[in-house]
Amino acid sequence: MHEDGDLGGIGDFLRSRRARIRPDEVGLPEYGRRRVPGLRREEVAQLAGVSVDYYIRLEQGRGSSVSDAVLDAVARVLRLDGTEQAYLRSVARPAPARRRRETEQPVRPGLRLLLDTIDRAPAFVLGRRMDVLAWNALGDALLGFSAMAPKDRNMPRQVFLEPAARELYPQWAAVAAETVAHLRLDAGLHPGDPRLARLVGELSLASEEFRRLWADHQVKRKTAGAKRMLHPVVGELSMPYETLTVSGEPDQALVVYTPEPGSVTADRLRILAGHRATGTAVAAADAAPGGARRR
């Protein structure tokens, strides 16, 4: 993989999905020696009711005028779920690149105010490439965004390049797979993004695990779930989360961790909030002219 990254495309995606289906699963006889696992292109075309040449053009990325009916038929044959089907449509008929500057991801003032009103749960805003664009105080206490360099406020970079991530997430392998699957979805929606290509290239060069997961072509929308965390200050946390798309900003999402009220995790988050507030006050006193705090 070259250093600018390989975002892949419809061909790699369809081949990976063909490979996971055995002929007998779709009523075809298992005959002859197969050079690759799964269905042949001819078999997908037959089952989808299209010509072999038409399907080959689609897999080669030359099917920009393909109809919804054909894509739905291919999705049915390959047993794609809803997210994978939406991804197929986006890579088969990529939208024209938007002209917004690639570094521009403004967060509305109202959304920042909303973040600040969420004082009992860690929350942050994710943008393109899973960049972290804004956060509340408890989100910062949990994940330390304000201490990071701006370019490091990116969830894939944190998961794969920061050694502390493997300690923070006891189920690191699952977190890594989920992160790559969401990043792959972003790549399908924005195939010409140079910053995304550079990010994929950087992670591919630095992490064997990322290379393997990226090559799997899994796609997954980040909606809701749960993570276990082992925080260095307050210990183990059980963290359900909800991800909400920001109205009017389809490339932004509000992520809110939602621990059960009265749970051990909720109690520990209150301790973490108090610890952060104390630390902030201490830092402010140290920075005051003349040193306002006694030692």
N, C-alpha and C positions, 0 to 999 in steps of 0.2 A: 504494500500500500504506500502510495507516495505521500509526501509530507503534508499536502493540502487536504488529505482525507479522501475517502471514497464513499460518497453518500449512497451509492448503489442506485437501483431504479427498479422498474417494473419487472425486468427480466430476472434479476436475482431473486426478487420477492416471489414471483410465480414458480421459479424452479425450486425454491425452498419449500413451497407449499405442495408442489407435485411430489416431492421426495418423501413427504410424511404420510402419503396415502398408498396403501397396498392395493393392487388390482382387485383382489378378491373382496375388498371392502366395498367396492362399487359394482360388483357383479361381473367383473371381467376374469377370464381364465388366467392363471399364473403359468404361462408357457414361454419357452425360450429363455435364453440367458440375457439378463439385463445389465447393461453397462453401469447404470446408475439406479439407485433405489427409487421406488415409487412409480408414479404414472409417467408414461411417455407423452410427448406433446400431441401425438396423433390420437392417443386415447382421451386426453382432455378435450380435444376438438370434437371427437365423436360424441362424447357424453354431453357436451355443451351445445351440440347441434350447429356447429360452424365448420367451415372448411379448414383443413390443416394449414393451408397457406395463410388464411386470415388469422388463425391463432398464432402462428409463428410471427407474423408481423406485429401482433399485439405484444408478444413476449420480447420482441426486439425493440420495443418502444416506438413503433411506427403506426400505432393505432389511435392517434389523437382524435379521430372522428368516431371512435367506437361508441355504440349505443349503450344506454343503460341496460337494455334487455340482454345484450351479449355479456356485459360485465356481471350482471346478476346471474346469468347461466354459468359463467366460469366460477363465480363465487360459490354457487351451489355445488358444483362438481368438486371443488377444492375444499369444501366445508369451512368456509371462512366465517368467523363470527362478525358481529356488527362493526366492531372497530376495524377489523381487517378488511371488510368490504368497503368501508369508507376510505381506508388507506388505498385500496386498489383503485378506486375512482380518482383519487387525488394524483396518483402517480401515472395513471393511464392518460389523464387529461389535465396536465399541470396548469395551474392558473398563471397568468402573466405576472412577472415579478413586480412587486410594488416599488415605487420610487422613493419611499422614505429612506432617509439615511440609515445605514445598517447599525449605527450605534444608538439610534433614537428609540427609546421605549419609555415615554413619559407616563408617570402614574398620576392620575387625576388628584387634585387636592382633596376632593371629597372622599376618595378611597383611602388616602393617608389619614384623614380624620377618623374614618371608620376603623382603621387598624388601631388607632390610639384608644378608641372606646372599648376595644376587646382587651380587658385587663386581667382576665382569669385564665386565658388560654394563649399559648404561643401561636402566632399567626404571621404570615408573610405573603408577598405577592411574587409569583413566578411569571417570567416573560418568555420571550423567544429563547431557544437553546437552553431552557431551564435556568436562565439567569435570575438571580434574586434581586428584585427591584426595590422593595421596601419591606419593612418589618415593624412589629411592635416591640415593646420593651421586653416582654417575656420570651418572644421569639429570639431576640438578641441574646438574652440570658441563656437560653437553651442551646443555640447553635453558633453564637459568637460572630454574627455578620459584621458588626461595626469594627471588629478587630482585623478583618480581612482586607487585603488590597482589593480594589474594585473588580479587577479581572478574575479574582478568585471567588467572587460571590456567584458561584455557578454550581449547581448541585452535582452534575456529573464530574466536574473537576474535583469537588470535595470528596465524593465517594471513592473515586479511583486514584487520586493523586495524594490525598492526605492520609498518612499512616494511622492517625487517630480515628479515622472513620471506622476502621475494623474493630476498634474498642468501643466506640459509641454505639454501633449497631451490632449486637450479638448475632443477629441473623443477616450478616452482611451480604451473603450470596443472594438472598432473596431481594434485598434492597438494590443491589447492583443490577440484577436482571430487570427489575421494575424500572429503574432509572434509564437503562439503555432502551427498553421497549418504548418508553415515552419519548425519548430523544429521537428514535427512529421514526415515530409518528410525526414529529416536528419536521424531520428531514423530508418526509413525503409531501408535506404541505408547502414546504419552501425549498425546492430542490436546487435553486440557484444561489443560496445564501453562502457567501464566501466566508463569513465568520463561523458558520456552522461547519463548513468543510475544514477550516483550520482547527476547530475544536476536535472534530473527529480524528483528524490527522495526529494532533498532539496526544490524545488519549490512546490512539492505536499504537503509537510509537512507545508510549510509556507503560502500557498495561496489557499483558497477555490476556487477562480476564476480559478486558473491554474488547479486544480484537475478536475473541471467541464469541462473545455475546452479540456483537455487532453483526458478525457473519451469520448468526442464526435468523436474522430478519424478523424477530418477534416485534409486534406492535401492540401497544396497550395504552389506553387513555387513562390518565391519572384522575380518578373520580373519588373513591373512598377506600379506606382500608385501615390497617393498624400496623404500628411499628413498636418493637421493643427497643429501648435505648438504655445505655448504661452511662449515666452522666457522671463526670468526675467529681461533682460537688454533692449531688443529692442521691446518687445511686440509680437503681433500676427504675425505669418508667415504662408503663404500658400506655401507648399513645394511639388511640383511634384518631383518624383524621377525615376531614371532608374537603373536597376541592371544588370550588365554585367558579365558573367562567364569569369574567367581568363583563357586564352589559356594555356594549359599544366598543369593547376591546377584546376581540376573540382570541388574540394571542396572549392575553393575560389571565391569570387565575389566582384566586385568593385561597390559600391553603390554611386551614385552621385545625389545630389539634384539639380534640374534644374529650378529655378524660372524664370518667364518670364522677359526678359530684359526690363528695364524701369518700372517695377512694384513696388508697395509699398514694397513687400518682398525683391526684389533686392536692393532697396535703404536701407532697414533696415539691410540687410546682409553687405553692405558696412560700415554702422555705426558700426556693430558688429566687423568687421575686424579691423577698426580703434581703437575701444575700446580695443580689445585684444592686438594690437600692442603697444598701450600706456601703458597698464597694464604690458606687458612683459618688456618694457623699464624701467618702474618704478621698477619692481622687480629686474632687473639686476643692476640698480643703487643702490638699497638698499643693494644688496649682494656684491657690490664692496668694496675692502679694504678701510677703512677710511671713507666710506659713501660718494659716489661721488655726491649725490643729495642734494641740499639745502632744508631746511625745514622751 
